[in-house]
Amino acid sequence: GSRAPVRFEVKEVEDCEDNALYDVDLTNGDETIVYMQASSPLYALMAPVMKNEKDLTYALKLFLGSLGYAEHMDCKADPSRQEMWGDVRNDISSRVYKMLDILREQLNNEEVEA
């Protein structure tokens, strides 16, 4: 197949190392592979929505693709930063999950008030 700067794939639960929303393959030369991790509670929440919401899916891929590409290039330049990027992935996943909880609560409150 053709090569792209960033490619997206889903990593099945048994292949996931943690519960972060995404993981990055740093071993694929100049191509970044961003894996959406099925083990992530955030992925479980978003996967059904992403099937129907093309704009949301595009925005999420743009966001995660940018982070994944930055991680890949940074770790290629300085492999000692891999652990830091792992912490970044977990932190981002946690914060996005909390943000969605707050957003869901706000939307539910608006529906009750309407």
Summary of the structure (lengths in Angstrom):
residues: 114
radius of gyration: 15.6
end to end distance: 51.3
largest distance: 53.2
contacts: 294
relative contact order: 0.16
helix: 65%
strand: 14%
